[in-house]
């Protein structure tokens, strides 16, 4: 997400983004970042396999247990990073 804000609003906008990221699925963010970094060193087949493995591992997390019901109930999820 990119946006241009006045200098006077920069700190408030930065803190709002930091809060939004911290309240999000930090475990999933971490896995996605790790997969992205590794994608430069492996071929497509290897990357797809790694992404499949990460997705399957994510289905066993508490965050999925919090996120899926919240999605279906149309309410904000509460993620724990576990």
N, C-alpha and C positions, 0 to 999 in steps of 0.2 A: 504494500500500500504506500503510495507516494502522494504527497500533497504539499503545496506551498502555503505557508502561514506567515502572518506578520511576526516580526521579531518579538514583539510584546507577548504573543501567544505561544511562542515556541516551547517554553518550559511546560506550560499546562498541557499542550498537545502531546509532548513527549511523555509526560507522566501518564496521560490517559491511555496512550498506546502501550506503555509498559504494564499498566494495570490490566489492560485487555489481554495482553499476551500471558501474564502471570496467572490470570484466572482461566485461561484456556487449557486445552489438553497438552500440558507441557511434555508428557511422555511421548505423545505422538509427534509433537514438534521436534523433539530430540531425535527420534527415529528417522523422521523425514530429512532432517539436516544431515544426519550420518549417511543415509542412503544417497543423498545428493553429492556429498563429498566423495563417496566411493564410486560414484557413477563415472568419474573421469578415468578410473583405473581398470574398468572391466567392460566387457562387451555387452551387447543387448541381452543375450540369453542369460548371462550371469546376473545382470542387473534385474531382469524380470524375476529371476529365481529369488534373489535377495529381497525384492519387494514383496513377493508372495510370502516368504518366510516372516518378514516383519509384520505383514497384515495378519497372518495367522497368530503370531505371538500377541498382537494387539487385541485379538478377540478374547484373550484370557486375562485382561486387565480390569481393575476396578473402574478405571475411567470409562471403559466401554459400558460397564454395568451402570454407570451414572449417566452417560451421554445418550444411550439408546432410549431409555424410558422418557427422559426429558424431551427428546426429539418428538416422540409420539404423543406426548402430553402437551406439546407446544409451550414448554417452559424452559427457562435457562438452566443448563446443567451446572452441577457443582463438581469440578474435577479435583482429584487428590494428587495426581501425578504418580499413581500406582496402578 
